[in-house]
Every structure is written in structure tokens, then in C-alpha cells.
Amino acid sequence: MSLLGFLGGRAERPAPKPAAVAAPKPAAPPRSVGARREFRGLLWFPVLTVSDGDKLVVSARAGLPHCPHCLRPLALAADGSERWACAACGRVSPACDADFFAMEAVVAACARDFLAKHPDFRPGPALPASARA
């Protein structure tokens, strides 16, 4: 066999196939975790958004307060006073001038409870500072 024949034979051989590389698994979408909490005589159903892949509590929402008697969402009283009122049973709760702080307290308590039950998770930057303690 000549040198050209040898080289020509090598050139005709198929190139080796690259080893299969496993594609990384796509990250699982965040999931919602609901809770139930009573605070200042009102019922709250906060929702946490958690990422199982990153082990991170991404966000938290308090939602609207609910009537503890009929479990319906409350609305601001129609008379213009800053009170929560239930359209179904007529129950009126105390003034809601500090309800922003109530919502933050509900979210923080819910996040702390979740993190205590799931020590491998960590709080995300969007959570209030009181949820990280």
C-alpha cells in the first residue's frame, strides 16, 4: 500500500461521533404554597412562591383578609370609613389604617414558618426583612 493509499483510506473513514452530552434538566417552574393564618381577628390566606430547584422562597403575598365567620373576602366598608366589612354576613372589623403593616406581618410569619419547616430553603431578596429573622 502506498502512502497516498494509506492517507486516502484514512480520509475516507467516518469521523468518530462525539460522546453524547447529557443536556441539563430544565429548571422546574416555581410553585405556590398556600397557608392559613389568623391575625387581628381576621383570617388571611397568604401564598408563598417557592423555587424547588434553587431552594428559594421567591415571593410572598398576603391577599385580602377574609371574614372569620363565613370565610368570604372582605372589602372596605361602603360608608367611606376605613373598616373592613363582609358583604355576606355584615360583620365589620376595626379600622384598617395599619393594615399594610398587618399584611407585612402575615407574610413575614408565613415565610418564617415555611423556612423553619424547610431548613434547606433560603429567603429571596423580595421578601420583607422581617421574614428573614
Secondary structure, DSSP 8 states (H G I E B T S, - for coil): --HHHHHHHHHHS-----------------EEEE--EEETTEEE--EEEEETTTTEEEEEE----B-TTT--B-EE-TTSSSEEE-TTT--EEEE-TTHHHHHHHHHHHHHHHHHHH-TT-EE-TTS-GGGT-
